């Protein structure tokens, strides 16, 4: 075996040396944006006859080597730009430098604005991590990825159904995904769209120049000052989403003769009352970028800092009964009136100031060494109501709905009818939070006399802060024989700070730092100890601004080294790469919890993981326009720290048998690119094994919050992707996109339940999730769109389909012990079991969008762009985009604990005007 391997290696080496010895040509050039002359990074340039392709670098430059002489056709199809073609004559041994290639911008809809609005609107409850989605900033050159990223975002579409942790975002070559949750905070660049349009993308797990890669793809946002065209730009926008006004002012000096460039931007988004009742939005964003180049551009040193502080009132999900009673599928239970003014109980405050220092050394035309360092301190907090020995104040609490009253024999039909009519009439004392009543109960003289002014109701603020630093070095080299190597090292250190503070006592004087669920368990002999949130300060009274409940840190450290090696020949391209990484994390508690006195305070166990990744791929070229490629990847990955701990706010305990997960990814692709039609057809399958998931919900019988952790989670994501763009002439383009996927759990994991009151400790039971579908994204989807371009006018009409969307399944409804009393011979009992254990499939949906835009090039490189778009212009308000089952169940009343749903907004309008001068 070793002898055969040596023979193969020798053959490849000999062949490479033979190719080097031959007299070959090379072609180089630069890609710019017409009008502004800004360099474009990440643009794919193709040579049809030599069957080669390359990507422009951060200066818009590109280079082809090892070319055969003869006639050649250079072509470019880039996201957001008109197609470009150029006929060339290449002479043997020639070094051909092309004139600058100027790409004409298509006056399309402002994709980033739409993505940002949609994403932030549908996050829902920030404490429900499985409801979050993520979207890219840089549009991919791949036809499929370029279209689905925006068009299907209202349906919460995720490419190949992957978790957002598999999407990487870099800024100036430095990884910006945090280590605690492994996602990028898109809000940190909110309202800075004019500075984040340019960059490079690596599709899926393919080979790239700035990253080893990830199965969900990677993007590198270029914010270096020298990459922006000189001049100023003002952008004004209107929309009817969670904010209605946006403005951005940016100015760039361009690169001076002395090698200096500066860029500054100031933006904001505002809405005192969003389209959805009770929501609001206040945001100011800033960015400053400085770049210094010397030695004729061989060296570049860049410093960029940005931030986007925001305060916003959130929308919440609710039950179908509440939607039906209010005749509003966007009903928001999070708000109510206080002294006649709207007040939202779920107010997010976030600010993530970031600074990035990066250096590029262009050793020569084919060699570069880049390094970078990033530091950011993200501060995120979300307010929420809390209550002690009092009625749940949420207006859609199930006991306050008419359907529950039907089960209460003490209620008369007149009572139920009266309650129903108050819901239908929109009585805000019933349908919304009654803030005035909460104050009144806290200030009740009898209550104050008995409890000395302690709060029944309060507003708490849950803090998730993160201090993080990252350093990396990347090397890239292109050889004469069209072999390239990219390698990198990276080191990161993070600390997550999580704690609660008293935000508002609602007229009360204080609250005692007890666990309200443990207070109910008075049968325990150590009840007085168990109810304490901090045994170091027992029976502590806390006031506005004080930390209470929980206070802990999680420190994370990691290091990695990787390489990608790519070879290109006339008929074959192939690449391979490997990555080795180390991760450790440790919890450090600041409070000694009464339910977990031995595992909550001080430094906990350090968890260490050594992981690897291997990948490779091959591209066979039938011609310069038809390709067949295959990609495979095998990797192990450390558990996500956010999911590893069973109840990080109370104890250091982690999932039992905590270990690295395994992922195997493969895809087969046919790619075609002719003058009239271009596209891709792909088959893919990804297997996930030994993953960890965690959910939390209220357990009715235990009367406490339960954290349900799943170990040994296995899933399969497989399907077909197809995309094609037809361009019958220079004016028309027609897009057709199809996704047929199947994403499901492939085994039954072990579930471990722990309760916040300490009553349930490591209660294990198998969870029957096999063949349950992955939720939160359509598994079938399609797009059909037609675009027309004439004299810098742009028109588009599209139809979008989403199907096979499923509710998020709760493990508690899929464990055998909850159905021990089910009699299969009793029709009512058995039907209750079937209803409670079945996963609901949401109704398939179709929407239609339209847009129009105009781009005017004025004198002295000035330009004016106007875009108007309507999403879901048929105003369909009945489209469910997601939801989740409740962690409560009743076999006697299976409809009692109904699921919560998210709905798509009806008609959305977007008006965007931009003036460059």
C-alpha positions in Angstrom: 0.0 0.0 0.0 2.8 2.4 1.0 4.7 1.6 -2.2 1.6 2.4 -4.4 1.2 5.7 -2.5 4.8 6.6 -3.1 4.5 5.9 -6.8 1.4 8.1 -7.0 3.1 11.0 -5.2 6.2 10.7 -7.4 4.0 10.7 -10.6 2.1 13.9 -9.4 5.4 15.6 -8.5 7.0 14.6 -11.9 3.9 15.8 -13.8 3.9 19.2 -11.9 7.6 19.7 -12.7 7.0 18.9 -16.4 4.2 21.5 -16.5 6.5 24.1 -14.9 9.2 23.5 -17.5 6.8 24.3 -20.4 6.5 27.8 -21.7 3.1 29.1 -20.6 1.4 32.5 -20.6 -0.3 34.5 -17.8 -3.1 37.1 -17.8 -3.7 39.6 -15.0 -6.2 42.4 -14.5 -8.3 44.3 -12.1 -12.1 44.4 -11.6 -13.8 47.8 -10.8 -17.3 49.1 -10.3 -18.3 51.3 -13.2 -18.8 54.9 -12.2 -17.2 54.7 -8.7 -14.0 52.9 -9.8 -14.1 51.0 -6.5 -12.2 47.6 -6.6 -14.4 44.6 -6.4 -13.4 41.6 -4.3 -14.6 38.1 -4.6 -15.6 38.4 -8.3 -15.2 35.1 -10.2 -13.5 35.4 -13.6 -13.6 32.5 -16.1 -11.5 31.6 -19.1 -13.6 29.3 -21.4 -10.9 27.7 -23.6 -8.3 27.3 -20.9 -11.0 26.1 -18.6 -9.8 28.1 -15.6 -11.4 30.3 -13.1 -10.1 32.6 -10.3 -11.3 35.1 -7.8 -10.4 38.8 -7.5 -8.6 39.8 -4.3 -9.2 42.6 -1.9 -7.8 45.1 -4.4 -10.0 43.7 -7.2 -6.9 42.1 -8.8 -6.8 38.7 -10.5 -4.1 36.5 -12.1 -4.2 33.5 -14.4 -1.0 31.4 -14.9 0.0 28.4 -16.9 -2.2 29.4 -19.9 -2.1 27.9 -23.3 -1.8 30.2 -26.3 -4.7 30.9 -28.6 -8.0 32.7 -28.7 -9.8 33.0 -25.4 -13.1 34.3 -24.0 -13.1 35.9 -20.5 -16.5 36.1 -18.8 -17.8 37.3 -15.5 -21.2 36.6 -13.9 -21.2 38.4 -10.6 -24.0 38.9 -8.1 -25.5 42.4 -8.5 -23.7 43.2 -11.7 -24.4 42.9 -15.4 -22.7 40.0 -17.2 -19.3 40.8 -18.8 -17.5 39.1 -21.7 -14.2 39.9 -23.4 -12.4 38.2 -26.4 -8.6 37.8 -26.0 -5.7 36.5 -28.0 -3.1 34.9 -25.8 0.4 34.4 -27.2 2.8 31.7 -26.1 4.9 32.8 -23.1 3.1 36.1 -23.0 2.4 38.2 -19.9 -0.8 40.0 -20.7 -2.1 42.8 -18.5 -5.7 43.7 -19.3 -7.2 47.2 -19.1 -9.4 47.6 -16.0 -12.6 45.7 -16.3 -15.6 47.8 -15.2 -18.8 46.0 -14.2 -22.1 47.8 -14.4 -24.1 47.7 -11.2 -27.7 46.5 -11.6 -30.0 48.8 -9.7 -31.5 46.0 -7.7 -33.4 46.0 -4.4 -31.2 46.8 -1.3 -30.8 43.1 -0.3 -28.9 43.9 2.9 -31.7 46.2 4.1 -34.3 43.6 3.5 -32.4 40.8 5.1 -31.6 42.8 8.2 -35.2 43.8 8.7 -36.6 40.4 8.2 -34.0 38.6 10.3 -34.4 40.9 13.3 -38.2 40.8 13.1 -38.6 37.0 13.2 -36.1 36.2 15.9 -38.9 36.2 18.4 -37.9 35.4 22.0 -34.2 35.7 22.3 -34.2 33.0 25.0 -35.5 30.4 22.5 -32.3 29.7 20.6 -33.8 27.2 18.2 -36.0 29.9 16.7 -33.1 32.1 15.5 -31.8 32.3 11.9 -28.9 33.9 10.3 -28.3 35.4 6.9 -25.3 36.4 4.8 -24.2 39.9 4.1 -22.2 39.3 0.9 -24.1 37.9 -2.0 -22.6 34.7 -3.5 -21.7 34.4 -7.1 -23.4 31.0 -7.0 -26.8 31.4 -8.7 -28.7 29.2 -6.2 -27.2 30.8 -3.0 -27.5 34.3 -4.5 -31.2 34.0 -4.8 -32.4 31.9 -1.9 -30.5 34.1 0.6 -33.1 36.9 0.2 -36.1 35.6 -1.5 -36.8 32.8 1.0 -35.8 34.7 4.2 -39.4 35.6 5.1 -40.0 31.8 5.4 -36.9 31.4 7.7 -35.1 29.4 5.0 -31.7 27.9 6.0 -29.5 26.5 3.2 -29.5 22.7 3.4 -31.3 23.1 6.7 -28.0 23.7 8.5 -27.8 25.2 12.0 -26.5 28.9 11.8 -23.3 27.8 13.6 -22.1 26.3 10.3 -22.1 29.7 8.6 -18.8 31.7 9.1 -18.4 35.5 8.9 -15.0 37.1 8.6 -14.3 40.8 8.6 -11.0 41.9 7.0 -9.9 38.2 7.2 -10.6 37.7 10.9 -13.3 35.3 12.1 -16.2 37.3 13.7 -18.4 34.4 14.9 -18.4 34.3 18.7 -17.1 31.2 20.5 -19.9 30.9 23.0 -22.8 30.4 20.6 -20.7 30.1 17.4 -22.8 32.6 15.4 -22.1 36.1 14.1 -23.9 39.0 15.6 -25.4 40.7 12.5 -26.9 43.5 14.7 -23.3 44.7 15.3 -23.1 46.0 11.7 -26.7 47.2 11.6 -27.4 50.3 9.4 -23.8 50.1 8.0 -24.9 48.6 4.8 -22.9 51.0 2.6 -19.7 49.7 4.1 -20.4 46.0 4.1 -21.3 45.3 0.5 -17.9 44.2 -0.8 -16.3 40.9 0.1 -15.5 37.3 -0.8 -17.6 34.2 -0.4 -16.6 30.5 -0.1 -19.6 28.3 -1.0 -20.3 25.4 1.4 -17.1 23.7 2.4 -15.1 24.5 -0.8 -11.6 25.8 -0.9 -11.0 29.5 -0.2 -8.2 32.0 0.4 -9.2 33.3 3.8 -10.5 30.2 5.6 -10.4 26.5 5.9 -14.1 26.6 5.3 -17.3 25.4 6.9 -20.2 23.2 5.5 -22.6 26.2 5.7 -20.2 28.5 3.8 -18.0 31.5 4.7 -18.0 35.1 3.8 -15.3 37.8 4.3 -16.5 41.4 4.5 -13.9 43.8 3.2 -13.9 47.0 5.3 -10.4 48.2 4.5 -10.5 52.0 3.7 -8.6 51.7 0.5 -11.2 49.5 -1.1 -13.9 52.3 -1.1 -14.2 54.7 -3.9 -13.6 58.4 -2.9 -16.6 60.5 -2.2 -19.7 60.7 0.0 -22.9 58.7 0.0 -26.3 59.4 1.6 -28.9 56.7 1.8 -32.5 57.2 3.0 -34.9 54.3 3.4 -38.5 53.7 4.4 -40.2 50.4 5.3 -43.2 49.1 7.3 -41.3 46.6 9.4 -40.0 46.9 13.0 -38.5 50.3 12.0 -39.8 52.6 9.4 -36.9 55.0 8.8 -33.2 54.4 8.0 -30.4 56.8 7.1 -26.7 56.4 6.4 -24.0 59.0 5.6 -20.6 57.7 4.6 -17.5 59.4 3.3 -14.3 57.9 1.8 -11.1 59.7 0.9 -9.8 57.0 -1.4 -6.1 56.1 -1.3 -3.9 59.2 -1.4 -0.5 59.5 -3.1 1.1 59.2 0.4 -0.7 55.8 0.9 -3.4 56.9 3.4 -7.1 56.2 3.1 -9.9 57.1 5.5 -13.6 56.1 5.7 -16.3 57.1 8.1 -20.0 56.3 8.4 -22.9 57.3 10.6 -26.3 55.6 10.3 -29.5 55.0 12.2 -32.8 53.2 12.3 -35.9 54.5 14.1 -39.5 53.7 14.9 -41.4 54.9 17.9 -44.1 52.4 17.0 -43.3 49.6 14.6 -45.8 48.1 12.2 -46.5 45.4 14.8 -48.2 46.8 17.8 -46.0 47.3 20.8 -42.7 47.2 18.9 -40.2 50.0 18.7 -36.7 50.6 17.4 -33.9 53.1 18.2 -30.5 52.6 16.7 -27.4 54.6 15.9 -24.5 53.0 14.1 -20.9 54.2 13.4 -17.8 53.0 11.6 -14.3 54.4 11.1 -11.7 52.7 8.9 -8.1 53.8 8.3 -5.6 52.1 6.0 -1.9 52.8 5.3 -0.1 51.3 2.3 3.6 51.5 1.6 6.4 50.0 -0.5 4.2 50.5 -3.6 1.3 48.7 -2.1 3.2 45.6 -0.9 2.3 46.3 2.7 -1.2 47.4 3.9 -2.1 48.1 7.5 -5.7 48.6 8.3 -7.6 49.6 11.4 -11.4 49.5 11.5 -13.8 50.1 14.4 -17.6 49.9 14.4 -20.6 49.6 16.6 -24.4 49.7 16.4 -26.1 50.3 19.8 -29.8 49.5 19.7 -32.9 49.6 21.9 -35.9 47.7 20.5 -39.2 46.4 21.7 -39.8 42.8 20.7 -42.7 40.9 19.1 -43.7 37.6 20.8 -45.3 34.5 19.5 -48.7 33.4 20.7 -51.5 30.7 20.4 -53.8 30.4 17.5 -56.7 31.0 19.8 -55.4 34.5 20.7 -54.7 35.2 17.0 -58.3 34.2 16.1 -59.9 36.2 18.9 -58.1 39.3 18.0 -58.4 38.7 14.3 -54.7 39.5 14.0 -52.0 36.9 13.2 -49.4 39.5 14.3 -50.9 39.9 17.7 -48.2 40.7 20.2 -48.7 39.7 23.8 -45.5 41.5 25.0 -47.0 45.0 25.6 -49.7 46.9 27.4 -50.7 50.4 28.5 -49.2 52.1 31.5 -50.9 55.4 32.3 -52.2 55.5 28.7 -48.8 54.9 27.1 -47.6 51.8 25.3 -45.0 49.8 27.3 -43.3 46.6 26.1 -42.1 44.0 28.6 -39.4 42.6 26.3 -36.9 45.4 25.6 -33.6 44.5 24.1 -30.6 46.6 24.7 -27.5 45.7 22.7 -24.1 47.2 21.8 -21.1 45.3 20.4 -18.2 47.7 19.8 -15.5 46.0 17.7 -12.0 46.9 16.6 -10.0 45.0 13.9 -6.3 45.5 13.1 -5.1 43.7 10.0 -2.0 43.6 7.9 -1.4 42.3 4.3 2.1 41.7 2.9 2.0 41.1 -0.8 5.4 39.4 -1.1 5.0 39.3 -4.9 2.2 39.0 -7.4 1.5 35.4 -6.4 2.3 35.4 -2.7 0.7 37.1 0.3 0.9 36.9 4.0 -2.0 38.4 6.0 -2.5 38.7 9.7 -5.2 40.2 11.9 -6.5 40.8 15.4 -10.0 41.5 16.6 -11.4 42.5 20.0 -15.0 43.1 20.8 -17.1 43.5 24.0 -20.7 42.6 23.2 -23.3 43.7 25.7 -26.8 42.2 25.2 -29.7 42.3 27.6 -33.4 41.5 27.4 -36.0 42.5 29.9 -38.8 40.2 31.0 -41.6 40.1 33.6 -41.2 38.0 36.7 -43.7 37.3 39.5 -43.7 35.7 43.0 -46.7 33.9 44.4 -48.9 35.7 42.0 -51.0 35.1 38.9 -49.1 34.9 35.6 -49.4 38.5 34.1 -49.1 37.5 30.5 -52.3 38.2 28.6 -52.2 34.9 26.6 -51.4 32.7 29.6 -53.5 29.6 28.9 -55.7 29.9 32.0 -56.8 33.4 30.8 -58.1 32.1 27.5 -61.8 31.2 26.9 -60.9 27.6 25.9 -59.5 26.9 29.4 -62.6 28.4 31.1 -64.7 25.7 29.3 -62.9 23.1 31.5 -63.8 24.9 34.7 -67.1 23.7 36.0 -67.4 26.7 38.2 -67.6 29.0 35.2 -71.0 29.7 33.7 -71.6 30.1 30.0 -72.3 33.8 30.7 -68.8 34.2 32.2 -67.2 32.5 29.2 -69.2 34.5 26.8 -68.2 37.8 28.5 -64.5 36.9 28.4 -64.7 35.9 24.8 -66.4 39.2 23.9 -63.8 41.2 25.7 -61.1 39.5 23.7 -63.0 40.0 20.4 -63.6 43.7 21.2 -59.9 44.3 21.9 -60.2 45.2 25.5 -56.6 46.0 26.4 -57.1 45.1 30.0 -57.6 41.5 28.7 -55.7 41.3 25.5 -52.5 43.0 26.7 -50.4 43.3 29.8 -52.3 45.4 32.4 -49.4 47.4 33.8 -51.6 49.6 35.9 -53.0 46.5 37.7 -49.5 45.2 38.4 -48.5 48.4 40.1 -51.8 48.4 42.0 -51.2 44.9 43.3 -47.6 45.7 44.4 -48.9 48.9 46.2 -51.9 47.2 47.8 -51.9 48.4 51.4 -52.7 44.9 52.8 -50.0 43.3 50.8 -47.5 46.0 51.8 -48.4 45.6 55.5 -48.0 41.8 55.3 -44.8 41.6 53.2 -43.2 45.0 54.0 -43.3 46.2 50.4 -41.9 43.1 48.7 -42.7 42.8 45.0 -45.3 40.5 43.7 -44.4 41.6 40.1 -41.2 43.0 38.7 -39.3 43.4 35.5 -35.9 41.8 35.4 -33.1 42.2 32.9 -31.1 39.2 31.7 -27.6 40.0 30.6 -25.5 38.1 28.1 -22.1 39.9 27.7 -19.1 38.7 25.8 -15.5 39.9 25.8 -13.5 38.2 23.0 -10.2 38.5 21.3 -9.0 36.7 18.1 -5.6 36.6 16.3 -4.8 34.9 13.0 -2.1 34.6 10.3 -2.8 33.3 6.7 -0.4 32.5 3.9 -1.4 32.1 0.3 0.9 31.1 -2.6 0.1 30.5 -6.3 2.7 28.4 -8.2 3.5 28.4 -12.0 1.9 25.0 -12.4 -1.5 26.3 -11.2 -1.0 24.8 -7.8 -1.9 27.0 -4.8 -1.6 26.6 -1.1 -3.4 28.5 1.6 -2.6 27.9 5.3 -3.4 29.6 8.5 -3.2 29.6 12.3 -5.7 31.1 14.7 -5.9 31.7 18.5 -9.0 32.9 20.4 -10.0 33.7 23.9 -13.5 34.6 25.1 -15.3 35.2 28.4 -19.1 35.1 28.6 -20.6 37.1 31.5 -24.2 36.1 32.3 -26.3 37.5 35.2 -29.7 39.1 36.0 -30.4 42.5 37.4 -33.5 44.2 38.9 -34.9 46.5 36.2 -38.1 47.8 37.7 -39.9 46.9 40.9 -43.2 48.3 39.6 -44.0 50.3 42.7 -42.6 47.8 45.2 -39.7 48.4 47.5 -37.5 45.3 47.0 -37.5 41.6 46.1 -35.8 38.8 48.1 -33.3 36.7 46.2 -35.2 33.4 46.4 -35.9 30.9 43.6 -39.7 31.2 43.2 -40.0 27.5 42.1 -38.0 26.2 45.0 -40.1 28.2 47.4 -43.1 26.0 46.5 -41.3 22.8 47.6 -41.7 23.2 51.4 -41.8 19.5 52.0 -38.0 19.3 51.7 -36.2 19.3 55.1 -33.6 21.8 53.8 -36.3 24.0 52.2 -34.8 27.2 53.7 -31.4 26.4 52.1 -32.8 25.2 48.8 -34.7 28.4 48.1 -31.6 30.6 48.3 -30.1 31.8 45.1 -26.9 32.7 46.9 -26.0 30.9 50.1 -23.1 33.4 50.6 -25.7 36.2 51.1 -28.9 34.4 52.3 -32.3 36.2 52.5 -30.8 39.1 50.6 -33.1 42.0 49.7 -32.3 43.3 46.2 -33.2 46.7 44.7 -33.2 48.3 41.2 -29.9 47.7 39.5 -28.8 44.9 41.8 -27.5 41.5 40.5 -29.7 38.6 41.7 -30.8 35.1 40.6 -27.6 34.0 38.9 -24.1 35.3 38.1 -21.5 33.3 36.3 -18.8 33.4 33.7 -17.8 30.9 31.0 -14.2 31.2 29.7 -13.4 29.7 26.3 -10.0 29.2 24.6 -9.2 27.8 21.3 -6.4 27.4 18.7 -6.3 25.9 15.3 -4.0 25.3 12.3 -5.1 24.4 8.8 -4.2 24.3 5.1 -5.9 24.0 1.7 -4.0 22.8 -1.3 -5.5 23.3 -4.8 -4.4 22.0 -8.2 -5.7 23.1 -11.6 -5.2 21.4 -14.9 -6.9 21.6 -18.3 -9.3 18.8 -17.5 -9.3 18.4 -13.8 -9.2 20.7 -10.7 -8.8 19.1 -7.3 -8.2 20.3 -3.7 -7.7 18.8 -0.3 -7.2 20.3 3.1 -6.9 19.5 6.8 -7.5 21.3 10.1 -6.5 20.5 13.6 -8.1 22.4 16.5 -8.1 22.6 20.3 -10.9 24.0 22.4 -11.4 24.2 26.2 -14.1 25.9 28.3 -14.8 26.3 32.0 -17.6 27.8 34.1 -16.9 30.1 37.0 -19.8 30.8 39.4 -20.1 34.0 41.4 -23.1 32.7 43.5 -23.5 29.6 45.7 -26.9 28.2 44.6 -29.0 26.6 47.3 -30.1 23.7 45.1 -26.6 23.0 43.8 -24.3 24.1 46.6 -21.4 21.9 45.5 -21.3 22.7 41.8 -22.4 26.3 41.5 -19.7 28.5 43.1 -16.1 29.0 42.0 -14.2 27.5 39.1 -15.7 24.4 37.6 -14.2 21.5 35.6 -12.2 22.4 32.5 -13.5 20.6 29.4 -10.9 20.0 26.7 -11.4 18.8 23.1 -9.0 18.0 20.3 -10.6 17.9 16.9 -9.8 17.5 13.2 -11.3 18.1 9.8 -10.5 16.6 6.5 -11.9 17.6 3.1 -11.3 17.2 -0.5 -13.0 17.7 -3.9 -12.6 17.3 -7.6 -13.9 19.2 -10.6 -14.0 17.5 -14.0 -14.2 19.9 -17.0 -16.2 18.5 -20.0 -15.4 21.9 -21.6 -15.0 25.5 -20.4 -18.7 25.6 -19.8 -19.7 22.3 -18.4 -18.3 20.8 -15.1 -18.9 17.9 -12.8 -17.7 18.3 -9.2 -17.7 16.3 -6.1 -16.9 17.4 -2.5 -16.5 15.4 0.7 -15.7 16.4 4.3 -15.2 14.6 7.5 -14.8 16.5 10.8 -15.2 16.3 14.5 -16.3 19.4 16.5 -16.3 20.3 20.2 -19.8 20.8 21.8 -21.1 24.4 21.6 -20.5 25.8 25.1 -24.0 27.3 25.2 -25.5 23.9 24.9 -23.0 21.8 26.8 -24.2 22.8 30.3 -27.4 21.4 31.7 -28.3 24.6 33.6 -25.3 27.0 33.4 -27.0 29.6 35.5 -27.3 27.2 38.4 -24.6 24.5 38.2 -21.4 23.5 36.5 -22.9 20.1 35.5 -22.7 19.3 31.8 -24.2 16.7 29.5 -23.3 13.2 30.5 -20.5 11.7 28.5 -19.8 15.1 26.9 -17.7 14.5 23.7 -17.0 15.9 20.2 -19.6 15.4 17.5 -19.0 13.9 14.1 -20.0 15.3 10.8 -19.7 13.8 7.3 -20.6 16.0 4.3 -20.8 15.1 0.6 -22.2 16.6 -2.6 -22.2 16.0 -6.3 -22.7 19.0 -8.6 -23.2 19.6 -12.3 -22.4 23.2 -13.2 -23.0 24.8 -16.6 -22.4 28.3 -18.0 -23.2 29.1 -21.5 -23.9 32.6 -23.1 -27.7 32.0 -22.7 -28.1 29.9 -19.6 -26.1 29.1 -16.5 -26.8 27.2 -13.4 -26.2 24.3 -11.1 -27.8 21.0 -10.1 -26.6 19.4 -6.9 -27.2 16.3 -4.8 -26.1 16.5 -1.1 -26.1 14.6 2.1 -24.8 15.5 5.5 -24.8 13.2 8.5 -24.5 14.6 12.1 -23.7 12.3 15.0 -23.2 12.7 18.7 -24.5 16.2 18.9 -25.9 17.9 22.0 -29.1 19.9 22.1 -30.9 21.6 25.0 -34.4 22.9 25.5 -36.1 24.5 28.4 -39.8 24.7 29.4 -42.2 24.8 32.3 -43.0 21.3 33.6 -46.6 21.3 34.9 -46.5 18.4 37.2 -43.2 19.4 38.8 -44.2 23.1 38.8 -40.8 24.4 37.7 -38.7 25.1 34.7 -37.0 22.0 33.3 -33.9 21.9 31.2 -34.0 18.9 28.9 -30.7 18.0 27.4 -30.3 15.5 24.5 -27.1 13.6 24.1 -26.1 11.4 21.1 -28.3 13.4 18.7 -28.0 12.1 15.1 -29.5 13.9 12.1 -29.5 13.5 8.3 -29.7 16.4 5.9 -30.1 15.3 2.3 -31.7 16.6 -0.9 -31.4 18.3 -4.3 -30.6 21.9 -5.2 -31.2 23.2 -8.7 -30.8 26.7 -10.2 -30.7 28.2 -13.6 -30.6 31.7 -15.1 -31.8 32.2 -18.7 -30.7 35.4 -20.5 -32.3 35.3 -23.9 -31.0 38.8 -24.7 -29.3 41.7 -23.0 -32.5 42.9 -21.4 -34.2 39.8 -19.9 -33.2 37.4 -17.3 -35.3 34.5 -15.9 -34.4 32.6 -12.8 -35.6 29.2 -11.7 -34.7 27.8 -8.3 -35.6 24.5 -6.7 -34.8 22.9 -3.3 -36.0 19.4 -2.5 -34.7 18.5 1.0 -35.3 16.0 3.7 -33.8 16.9 7.2 -34.7 14.6 10.0 -33.5 13.0 13.3 -32.0 9.6 12.4 -31.8 8.0 15.9 -33.4 8.3 19.4 -31.1 10.3 21.7 -30.9 10.0 25.5 -32.6 12.8 27.3 -31.6 14.1 30.7 -33.9 16.3 32.7 -32.9 18.7 35.5 -35.2 21.2 37.2 -34.4 24.7 38.3 -35.9 24.0 41.8 -33.5 21.0 42.2 -36.3 18.4 42.4 -35.3 16.6 39.2 -31.6 15.8 39.0 -30.2 13.9 36.0 -33.4 12.0 35.3 -32.7 10.0 32.1 -35.0 8.6 29.6 -34.8 7.8 25.9 -36.5 10.4 23.6 -38.2 9.0 20.6 -37.1 11.5 18.0 -36.2 9.1 15.1 -37.9 10.3 11.9 -39.0 13.6 13.5 -38.2 16.4 11.1 -35.8 19.3 11.7 -37.8 22.5 12.2 -37.3 26.1 11.5 -36.9 26.0 7.8 -38.8 24.9 4.6 -37.6 21.6 3.3 -39.2 22.1 -0.1 -38.7 25.5 -1.7 -38.8 27.1 -5.2 -38.4 30.5 -6.9 -39.4 31.7 -10.4 -38.4 35.2 -11.2 -38.2 37.4 -14.3 -36.0 40.5 -14.5 -35.8 43.2 -17.1 -33.0 45.7 -17.5 -33.1 48.7 -19.9 -31.1 51.9 -19.8 -30.3 51.4 -16.1 -34.0 50.7 -15.2 -34.6 47.5 -13.4 -37.9 45.6 -13.0 -38.4 42.2 -11.3 -41.4 40.0 -10.6 -41.1 36.7 -8.7 -43.1 33.9 -7.1 -41.8 32.0 -4.1 -42.9 28.7 -2.7 -42.1 27.1 0.7 -43.3 23.7 1.9 -42.7 20.9 4.3 -42.2 23.3 7.3 -42.6 21.8 10.7 -43.1 22.9 14.3 -40.2 22.5 16.7 -40.7 19.2 18.5 -40.4 19.1 22.3 -38.7 16.1 23.8 -41.1 15.8 26.7 -43.9 14.8 24.4 -41.8 11.9 23.0 -40.8 10.0 26.2 -42.7 6.8 27.1 -43.3 7.6 30.8 -45.7 10.4 29.9 -48.0 7.8 28.2 -47.8 5.0 30.7 -51.6 5.3 31.4 -52.6 5.3 27.8 -55.0 2.5 26.9 -54.7 1.6 23.2 -58.2 0.1 23.3 -59.7 3.4 24.5 -60.2 5.5 21.4 -60.2 8.9 23.2 -57.1 8.0 25.2 -55.2 6.6 22.2 -56.2 9.6 20.0 -54.8 11.9 22.7 -51.5 10.1 22.5 -51.4 10.3 18.7 -52.2 14.0 18.8 -49.6 14.9 21.5 -46.7 12.8 19.9 -47.3 13.8 16.3 -45.3 16.6 14.7 -47.4 19.3 13.1 -46.6 20.2 9.5 -47.4 23.7 8.6 -49.3 24.7 5.5 -47.3 25.2 2.3 -47.3 28.8 1.1 -46.7 30.9 -2.0 -45.8 34.6 -2.1 -45.3 37.1 -4.9 -42.8 40.0 -4.9 -42.2 42.9 -7.2 -39.5 45.6 -7.5 -38.5 48.5 -9.6 -35.2 50.5 -9.6 -33.4 53.2 -11.5 -29.7 54.1 -11.5 -28.6 57.5 -12.8 -24.9 58.1 -13.5 -24.3 61.9 -13.2 -21.4 64.1 -13.9 -18.1 63.9 -12.0 -18.8 60.3 -10.9 -22.0 61.2 -9.0 -24.9 58.8 -9.1 -28.4 58.5 -7.8 -30.1 55.2 -7.1 -33.8 54.6 -6.3 -35.3 51.2 -5.5 -38.9 50.3 -4.6 -39.9 46.8 -3.6 -43.0 45.1 -2.4 -42.7 41.7 -0.7 -45.8 39.5 -0.4 -47.8 42.0 -2.5 -50.9 39.8 -2.4 -50.9 40.6 1.4 -51.3 37.0 2.5 -51.4 37.2 6.3 -52.2 33.5 7.0 -48.7 32.1 6.3 -47.1 30.3 9.3 -43.4 30.4 9.2 -42.6 28.4 12.3 -43.5 27.8 15.9 -42.9 25.3 18.7 -44.7 22.8 20.9 -45.2 23.5 24.5 -43.4 21.5 27.2 -46.7 20.9 28.9 -49.2 18.2 28.1 -52.4 16.7 29.3 -53.6 13.4 28.0 -57.1 14.3 29.4 -57.2 17.6 27.6 -54.8 17.3 24.6 -55.7 20.7 23.2 -55.1 22.5 26.5 -51.4 23.3 25.8 -51.5 24.4 22.2 -48.4 25.3 20.2 -47.2 28.8 19.7 -46.9 30.0 16.1 -45.0 32.7 14.1 -46.7 34.3 11.1 -45.3 36.2 8.2 -46.2 39.8 7.9 -48.6 40.7 5.1 -47.5 43.3 2.5 -44.1 44.7 3.0 -42.9 47.9 1.2 -39.3 49.1 0.9 -38.2 52.4 -0.6 -34.5 53.1 -0.8 -32.8 56.2 -2.2 -29.0 56.6 -2.4 -27.0 59.6 -3.7 -23.3 59.4 -4.2 -21.3 62.6 -4.6 
